[in-house]
Amino acid sequence: MNQKTQKFLIFMTFLLLGLFSFCNRETVENAKLTFAPEVPPHIDRTHEAKVVINLETIEIVGRLADGVEYTFWTFGGSVPGPMIRVREGDDIEFHLHNHPTSKMPHNIDLHAVTGQGGGAGASLTIPGHSSKFSFKAINPGLYIYHCATSPVGMHIANGMYGLIYVQPKDDLPKVDKEFYIVQSEFYTNGKHGVPGLQGFNMEKALTETPDYVVFNGSVGALTDERALKAKVGETVRLYVGNGGPNLLSSFHVIGEIFDNVYTEGGTIANQKNVQTTLVPAGGSAIVDFKVEVPSTLILVDHSIFRTFNKGSLGMLKVEGEENKSIYSGKQEDSVYLPEGSAIQRMKGIPEDAPKVKTKAERIAIGERVFNTNCTACHMKEGQGVPNVFPPLAKSDYLNASKERAITVLLKGLSGEITVNGQKYNNVMPHLELSDEDVANVLTYIYSKWDNKGFDVTVEDVKKNKK
C-alpha cells in the first residue's frame, strides 16, 4: 500500500467515525411545562431524547372561591401543577426544588415512573434544597403525579397534583384544540362560602365530606372570562385528571357527546359515543369530540350537587354559525292545561272520586297530600328537623296567620324565619299543588298537633291568589 492510499484510508476512517458520532449523539432538551388549561405542544421529533424537567414546590396563599383564600401547597405555584409532556422512550432527568419559604418537605410520585414509589423516595426534598433522579418513559399514556410525603392525603388535599403525558411514538390523531383539566376537592375549617383564609380540616377529609369540589384548583377557574373557547367545526381533546384525594369524578359535558374516550388515560380509544365517563381518584381520562353548533357547553362532575353546590363547573364557549338541522333552539312556547287525572293517580286518588265536601273528607285527603309532599322535611308528626326544617306542630309561625300559610304553599319560602323562638334559614320549594290540595293539606295540619283548627277552603286559596 502506497503512502497516498494509506492517507486516504485514514481520512475516510476519521470521517466515518465522525459521521457515526454525529448521528448517534444524544439529543438533550428542556421540557416545556404549561399551566392549566394549556397543554404542552405536540412533540414532533421521531427519535428518543434526554429531557430535563425542573419543577418547584412552593406553599402560597391563593383564591379558592370569591372571598375565600386557602394556603395551597403546590407544584410550580399553581393548582393543578404544570402539565408535563414527554415522548415514549425518552430518558428523563428530573430536578425537584423545594422553595426556601416552604414549611414542609415535599417530593413527587409520578404514576408514569416504573420504580420505587414513582420517584417519591429519590425526590424527598427539604425546604431550600433540590433533588435529582432519572427514569425512562417506558409506557405511553396520561398519568397523574402528586406529592407522596407523609401525611400523603394532606399534601394531595392541599393541592399537590398534576398530569404528565407520555406521548406515544405513534401519537393520537391530531385535533384542533387541547385543554388540561384536573378535578379535586378541598376540606376547609369553614363551610362552603365562609369568607377569609381557610385551613385544612382533617376530620372532614377522613369522612370524605369536602366543602369544595372544583376544576383546576378553585371555584370558577373555567367560567366566564376564564372559560375554554372553541369554534364550530373544531375537534377538541380534553386531558382530564382527578387529583382526589378521595372522590371519583363522573365527568360529563352538558350539550356534547364524547366521540372517543381513552379510558383511564390509556392510548387506545376503547369507547365511542359516551355521555359520562368515570375518572378515578389518582387517575385520568382523555376525551375527544367535535363541536357542531354554537353554545356554552357546561363541564360538570355529574354527581350533580358537587357541581351546583360545591364548585365543579366549567364552561367551553363555542362560537360560529348555527346549524338548525342539528339543534333548533326553542321553537314554541304555548300554554298547557292538563287534565287532573294524572295528578290524581300520582297521589293515589281514584279518577272517579267524588268532589270533596265535608271537612272530615278534606282532612283525609289533606293527610295523603301531607304524606306525599311534606313528611320528608317536617316529619310524620310535624316535629321538623332541629336547626334545619321548622316544626309544624304547635307552630306559632303557622298559627299566627292562615293567609300567610296559604301564601307559603302557593309560592314557596326562602330566607330566615323564627318559629317557636328558633331561627331557621332554608328553602321551601314551590310544590305546585292545586288549590284544593293547598286547602286540604292546611286544614289537615291545622287539625293536628295542638294547632288552632283553622278550616281552609278552596275559596280562601283563590282569594289569597287575587
C-alpha positions in Angstrom: 0.0 0.0 0.0 1.5 3.3 -1.0 1.5 6.4 1.2 -1.2 8.2 -0.8 -3.7 5.3 -0.4 -2.8 5.0 3.3 -3.6 8.6 4.0 -6.9 8.3 2.1 -7.9 5.3 4.2 -7.1 7.1 7.4 -9.1 10.2 6.3 -12.1 8.0 5.5 -11.9 6.2 8.8 -12.0 9.5 10.7 -14.8 10.8 8.5 -16.9 7.7 9.1 -16.3 7.8 12.9 -17.3 11.5 12.9 -20.5 10.8 11.0 -21.3 7.9 13.3 -20.8 10.1 16.4 -22.8 12.9 14.9 -25.7 10.6 14.0 -25.7 8.9 17.4 -25.2 11.9 19.6 -27.8 12.3 22.4 -30.5 15.0 22.0 -30.9 17.0 25.2 -33.9 19.3 25.7 -35.7 21.1 28.5 -39.4 20.0 28.9 -41.9 22.8 28.2 -44.3 22.9 31.2 -47.7 24.6 30.8 -50.3 25.7 33.3 -53.9 24.6 33.2 -55.8 24.7 31.0 -53.0 25.0 28.5 -51.5 21.7 27.1 -47.8 21.5 26.1 -47.2 21.5 22.4 -47.0 18.3 20.4 -43.6 16.7 20.2 -42.7 16.4 16.5 -39.4 14.6 16.8 -39.3 11.0 15.8 -36.4 9.8 18.0 -35.8 9.5 21.7 -34.2 12.2 23.7 -32.9 13.2 27.1 -35.5 15.5 28.6 -34.6 17.7 31.6 -37.5 18.7 33.9 -37.2 21.4 36.6 -40.2 21.6 38.9 -40.5 23.7 42.1 -42.7 23.1 45.2 -43.9 26.2 46.9 -46.6 27.0 49.5 -48.7 30.0 48.7 -52.0 31.7 49.7 -54.4 31.9 46.8 -58.1 32.1 45.8 -60.3 29.1 46.5 -63.6 30.9 45.8 -64.8 34.5 45.8 -63.8 36.0 49.2 -62.2 32.6 50.3 -58.5 32.1 50.5 -56.5 29.0 51.2 -52.9 28.1 51.8 -52.1 25.8 48.9 -49.1 23.5 48.7 -48.2 23.5 45.0 -46.0 22.3 42.2 -45.0 25.4 40.3 -47.1 27.8 42.2 -50.4 26.6 40.7 -53.2 24.1 41.3 -53.0 21.8 39.5 -49.3 21.8 38.9 -47.9 22.3 35.4 -48.7 19.7 32.7 -45.6 17.8 31.5 -45.3 16.3 28.1 -42.5 13.8 27.1 -42.2 11.1 24.4 -42.3 7.4 24.8 -38.8 6.1 25.2 -37.3 9.4 26.4 -34.8 9.4 29.3 -36.0 11.9 31.9 -33.7 13.8 34.2 -35.9 15.2 36.9 -35.0 18.1 39.3 -37.3 18.9 42.2 -36.6 22.2 44.0 -38.3 23.0 47.4 -38.6 26.7 47.8 -36.8 28.1 50.9 -40.1 29.6 52.3 -41.8 26.2 52.4 -42.6 24.9 55.9 -42.8 21.2 54.8 -40.6 18.7 52.9 -42.1 17.6 49.6 -41.5 15.0 47.0 -43.1 13.7 43.8 -44.7 10.4 42.8 -45.2 10.3 39.1 -47.5 7.4 38.1 -45.6 7.3 34.8 -42.5 6.1 36.6 -41.6 2.4 36.8 -39.6 2.3 40.0 -39.7 2.7 43.8 -42.6 5.0 44.8 -42.8 6.6 41.4 -39.7 8.6 42.3 -41.0 9.6 45.8 -38.1 8.3 47.8 -35.5 9.7 45.4 -37.1 13.1 45.3 -37.8 13.8 49.0 -36.6 17.4 49.4 -36.5 19.6 52.5 -37.1 23.4 52.2 -34.3 25.2 50.4 -32.9 22.1 48.8 -33.1 20.3 45.4 -33.2 16.7 44.5 -32.4 14.9 41.2 -33.3 11.4 39.9 -33.8 9.9 36.4 -36.2 7.5 34.8 -37.1 6.2 31.4 -40.6 6.9 30.0 -41.4 3.3 29.1 -45.2 3.3 29.0 -47.2 5.9 26.9 -50.4 7.4 28.4 -51.8 10.1 30.6 -50.7 9.9 34.2 -51.3 11.7 37.5 -48.4 13.0 39.6 -48.7 14.0 43.2 -46.8 14.6 46.4 -46.3 11.5 48.5 -44.7 12.9 51.6 -46.4 11.8 54.8 -49.2 12.5 55.6 -49.8 11.8 51.9 -53.5 12.7 51.9 -52.9 16.1 53.4 -50.3 17.0 50.8 -52.6 16.0 48.0 -55.6 17.7 49.6 -53.7 20.9 49.8 -53.2 21.0 46.0 -50.1 18.9 45.1 -51.0 17.1 41.9 -50.9 17.4 38.1 -50.6 15.4 34.8 -47.8 14.0 32.8 -48.5 12.9 29.3 -46.1 10.3 27.8 -46.8 10.8 24.1 -46.9 7.5 22.2 -44.4 7.0 19.4 -47.5 6.8 17.1 -49.4 9.7 18.8 -53.2 10.1 18.9 -54.9 11.7 15.9 -54.3 15.4 15.9 -57.2 17.7 17.0 -57.8 21.5 16.7 -57.8 22.3 20.5 -56.4 20.6 23.6 -57.2 21.5 27.2 -55.8 20.4 30.6 -58.4 19.9 33.4 -58.0 18.4 36.9 -60.8 17.9 39.3 -60.1 17.8 43.1 -61.7 18.5 46.4 -60.8 20.8 49.4 -61.7 20.3 53.1 -61.9 23.6 54.9 -62.5 24.5 58.5 -65.3 26.8 57.5 -68.3 25.7 55.5 -68.6 26.3 51.7 -68.5 30.0 51.1 -67.4 31.2 54.5 -65.0 34.1 53.7 -61.4 34.6 54.8 -58.4 32.4 55.0 -59.5 28.8 55.4 -57.3 26.0 56.9 -57.3 22.3 56.1 -59.8 20.1 58.1 -58.5 16.6 58.7 -61.8 15.3 60.2 -63.7 16.3 57.0 -61.0 14.7 54.9 -61.2 11.4 56.8 -65.0 11.3 56.4 -64.7 12.3 52.7 -67.1 15.3 53.1 -65.4 18.1 51.1 -66.7 21.7 51.2 -65.4 22.3 47.7 -65.1 20.1 44.6 -63.5 22.1 41.8 -61.8 22.1 38.4 -58.3 23.5 38.2 -57.9 24.5 41.8 -60.8 26.9 42.5 -64.4 27.7 42.0 -64.9 29.4 38.7 -61.5 28.6 37.3 -63.1 27.6 34.0 -66.1 30.0 33.8 -66.9 33.4 32.4 -63.8 35.2 31.1 -61.7 32.1 32.1 -63.9 29.7 30.0 -62.4 27.5 27.4 -63.0 28.6 23.8 -63.5 26.8 20.5 -65.2 27.4 17.1 -67.9 25.4 15.4 -66.4 22.6 13.4 -63.3 22.2 15.5 -62.2 19.0 17.2 -61.5 19.2 21.0 -59.4 17.0 23.2 -59.6 17.2 27.0 -56.9 15.7 29.1 -58.8 15.1 32.4 -57.2 14.2 35.7 -58.6 13.6 39.1 -56.3 14.6 41.9 -58.8 13.4 44.6 -57.7 12.8 47.2 -61.0 10.8 47.8 -63.8 11.2 45.3 -64.5 9.6 41.9 -65.4 12.0 39.2 -68.4 11.4 36.8 -67.1 13.7 34.1 -69.7 15.0 31.7 -70.0 17.8 29.2 -73.6 19.1 29.1 -74.6 19.6 25.4 -72.0 17.3 23.9 -71.2 13.6 23.5 -67.6 12.2 23.6 -66.8 10.8 20.2 -63.8 8.9 21.7 -62.9 8.0 25.2 -59.4 6.8 26.2 -60.4 5.2 29.4 -58.2 5.7 32.5 -55.7 7.7 30.4 -54.7 4.8 28.1 -53.7 5.3 24.5 -56.4 3.3 22.8 -59.9 4.8 22.1 -61.8 1.9 23.6 -65.2 3.5 23.7 -67.2 5.8 21.4 -70.3 8.0 21.8 -70.1 8.3 25.6 -72.1 10.6 27.7 -70.3 10.4 31.0 -67.0 8.7 31.9 -65.6 7.8 35.3 -62.3 9.3 36.3 -60.9 7.6 39.5 -59.1 9.4 42.2 -55.4 9.4 41.2 -56.4 8.6 37.6 -57.2 10.2 34.3 -59.1 10.0 31.0 -58.8 11.5 27.5 -61.9 12.5 25.7 -62.4 13.8 22.1 -65.4 15.4 20.5 -66.3 17.7 17.6 -68.3 20.9 18.3 -71.1 21.2 15.8 -73.2 24.1 17.0 -72.6 27.4 18.9 -73.3 27.1 22.6 -71.8 27.3 26.0 -71.0 23.7 26.9 -71.0 23.1 30.7 -68.3 20.8 32.1 -69.5 19.0 35.3 -69.0 16.2 37.7 -72.4 14.6 37.2 -72.5 13.8 40.9 -74.5 16.9 40.4 -74.7 18.5 43.9 -70.9 18.8 43.7 -71.3 20.9 40.6 -74.1 23.3 41.6 -73.3 23.4 45.3 -69.5 22.8 45.7 -68.0 24.3 42.5 -67.1 21.6 39.9 -68.4 23.6 37.0 -66.6 24.8 33.9 -67.5 26.2 30.5 -66.5 25.7 26.9 -67.8 28.6 24.8 -68.3 27.6 21.2 -68.7 30.4 18.6 -69.8 30.1 15.0 -72.8 29.7 12.7 -75.9 28.0 13.8 -77.0 24.7 12.3 -80.7 24.3 12.8 -80.7 20.8 11.4 -78.7 19.7 14.5 -80.2 22.0 17.1 -83.2 24.3 16.6 -83.4 26.1 19.9 -86.9 26.8 21.3 -89.4 26.8 18.5 -92.6 27.3 20.5 -93.8 28.3 24.0 -97.6 27.7 24.4 -100.0 27.3 27.3 -100.5 23.8 28.6 -103.7 23.0 30.6 -103.6 19.3 31.7 -106.4 17.2 32.9 -106.3 16.4 36.5 -106.3 12.6 36.2 -102.5 12.1 36.1 -102.1 14.2 39.2 -104.8 12.2 41.0 -103.2 8.9 40.0 -99.8 10.1 41.4 -101.5 11.0 44.7 -103.4 7.8 44.9 -106.8 9.5 44.4 -109.3 7.5 42.2 -110.2 9.3 39.0 -113.9 8.8 39.7 -113.5 10.1 43.3 -116.5 12.3 44.2 -115.9 16.0 44.9 -114.9 16.5 48.5 -117.4 18.4 50.5 -117.2 17.7 54.2 -114.3 18.9 56.4 -113.6 15.3 57.5 -113.2 14.2 53.9 -110.9 17.2 53.2 -108.8 16.3 56.2 -108.4 12.7 55.0 -107.3 13.9 51.5 -105.1 16.5 53.2 -103.3 13.8 55.1 -102.5 11.9 51.9 -101.1 15.2 50.4 -99.0 15.8 53.5 -97.6 12.3 53.5 -96.7 12.6 49.8 -95.1 16.1 49.9 -94.3 17.2 53.4 -93.1 14.4 55.7 -89.6 14.3 54.2 -88.8 17.7 55.8 -91.3 18.2 58.5 -91.6 14.6 59.7 -94.6 12.4 60.2 -95.7 14.1 63.4 -94.9 17.6 62.3 -91.9 17.9 64.6 -89.5 19.1 61.9 -85.7 18.6 61.9 -83.8 20.6 64.6 -81.9 23.6 63.2 -82.9 22.6 59.6 -86.6 22.4 59.0 -89.1 24.1 61.3 -91.8 22.2 63.2 -95.5 22.4 62.1 -96.7 21.1 65.5 -97.6 23.9 67.9 -96.1 26.3 65.5 -96.5 30.0 66.4 -95.5 31.0 62.9 -98.1 28.8 61.3 -100.9 29.6 63.8 -100.4 33.4 63.5 -102.0 33.6 60.1 -103.6 31.1 57.8 -103.4 33.6 55.0 -99.6 33.6 55.3 -99.6 29.8 55.4 -101.6 29.8 52.1 -99.0 32.1 50.5 -96.1 29.9 51.6 -97.7 26.9 50.0 -98.6 28.8 46.8 -95.2 30.5 46.3 -92.6 28.7 48.4 -90.4 30.3 51.0 -86.7 31.2 51.4 -84.8 33.3 53.9 -84.6 33.4 57.7 -87.8 32.9 59.8 -88.3 32.4 63.5 -90.5 29.5 64.7 -91.2 28.9 68.4 -88.1 31.1 69.2 -85.7 29.2 67.0 -84.3 30.7 63.8 -84.4 28.7 60.5 -82.8 29.6 57.2 -83.6 27.1 54.5 -85.7 26.9 51.3 -89.2 25.5 50.9 -89.8 25.0 47.2 -92.9 25.8 45.3 -94.8 22.5 45.4 -97.2 23.2 42.5 -100.2 21.9 44.5 -103.7 22.5 43.2 -105.9 25.0 45.1 -107.9 22.1 46.5 -104.7 20.3 47.7 -103.5 23.5 49.4 -106.8 23.9 51.2 -107.0 20.3 52.2 -103.4 19.9 53.5 -103.5 23.1 55.5 -106.9 22.0 57.0 -105.2 18.7 58.0 -102.2 20.4 59.5 -104.3 22.9 61.5 -106.4 20.0 62.8 -103.3 18.2 64.2 -100.6 18.6 66.9 -102.4 21.2 69.1 -102.7 23.7 66.2 -105.6 26.1 66.1 -108.0 24.0 63.9 -108.5 26.6 61.1 -110.7 25.4 58.3 -109.0 26.4 55.0 -111.3 26.3 52.0 -110.7 26.5 48.2 -112.3 29.9 48.3 -109.7 31.1 50.9 -106.9 29.9 48.5 -108.5 31.6 45.5 -109.0 34.8 47.5 -105.3 34.7 48.5 -104.2 34.4 44.9 -106.2 37.6 44.0 
